[in-house]
Each structure stands twice: as C-alpha cells, then as structure tokens.
Amino acid sequence: QVQLAESGGGLVQAGGSLRLSCTGSGITFSTADMGWYRQAPGNQRELVATLTRGGTTNYVDSVKGRFTISRDNAKNTVYLQMNSLKSEDTAVYYCNARVVFFSTTYWGQGTQVTVSS
C-alpha cells in the first residue's frame, strides 16, 4: 500500500521560511514524477511545483524565485523549501507522486501552512 506523509507545515510570519517534506512508503520515488499542490479555503487545489524523474522543475508563477522543490530518491523524500512567505501562501499543501509507467497518481494527507501578516 502506497502512503505519502507530509510534514513541516506550521505557522510562520510573513517573510519567513518553512521546509516541507514528503516521505513515501510502498513506492519508489525514482520511478515517479513528484509535485506539491496547495488548496486554500474556498479555492481549488492548485499546482505549486513539480519535479520530474529527470530533474526538470516547474513552478507556478506566484512562487518562482521563492520556492524550491528537490528530491532525495535514496530517502524516498521530496522537499519544498519555501522562502519569503506571504499571507497568500496560506493553504494546505499536498504531496503528489505520479508513477509514470503505471499512470497512477498518489496523494498525501496534506500539511497546513499558515502565514501571518
């Protein structure tokens, strides 16, 4: 059974930093394209950042230059370093793994990030 577990969320002041982690079990991260999504109250879930198996990254415009996605396949972990946080970054952040060969997508349970202004 595949499980993704996010951690690292919390309350931070505007301008501060957080690092989210997502660790997987039952899945080999090296076979998956990884991503972080977020959902604020009343909003749809949106893509924040992706990192392919080959190392290609993609970011939503609103976080470019502030957020960095990275992975450690040996630890089956993907990270999201978030700097210069803004109140509009407040949301539940979800980890996503897409196993390309099987066209299967998995989601974590989410971690809350709250940025106070």
C-alpha angles and dihedrals in degrees: 000000000000118000130178118195122194124200140166101068123131147116119314136165121249110277092030131114139238133180118213122202131198119193123188135207127190090024135082107227093204088070094052140075106227132212147173122220132178138203125198121197111284093009134102120252109270135197114253104173141342134199120193127212087257094055101257114146131202129185136189108250094246093064101037111127092016106060129052127192119203139161141212106201092186088062094037087233136132123195138203114201108198119193133174090023119201132201089250089063089070108120145105107281120214131197117222130194123189115193098208099199093056096032088230125145128202131192135202124225094254136245125234120240117188121184116194120207 
